[in-house]
């Protein structure tokens, strides 16, 4: 009787583990689909942002009316919501300062 109970517990444990494996495989597939959808959304947003970036720079002009070169300038958004057009070398130093501010706030 003890051996039968032991075998029954062992079979129940195996069945429970098999059920857990099936549930985890289903969850894994669901997460893969969600990851794929998120990646697609991110790529779409990146493309829209890129299009917006090019659209903005196509309309910008300097003081003499010449187009602003997107290779030399960047659009910078500060933490207070202000938007600036900065030379790339200044934007890098500004970004470093913003990163330091964010780390101090954490």
C-alpha positions, 0 to 999 in steps of 0.5 A: 500500500505504501509503495502504491501511494508512493507511485501515485504521488510520483505520477501526480508530481510528473503530471503536475510538472508536465502541465507546468511545462505546457503552461510555460511553453504557452506563456513563452509563445505569448511573450514571443508574440508580444515581443515581436509586436513591441519591436514592430511598434518601436520600429514604426515609432522610430521611422515616424520620428525619423520622418519628423526629424527630416521634415523639421530640418527641411523647413529650418533656415539660418539667418541668411535663409539657407537650409540648416544642415542636419549633419551639423545640428541636432534637435535637443529637448531639455527636461523642462520641455524646451526644444532647441536646435544645437550644433552637434558638439554642444548637444553632446555636452548638454546631453552629458549634463542632463544625464548627470542631473537625472542620475542625481535625482535618482 
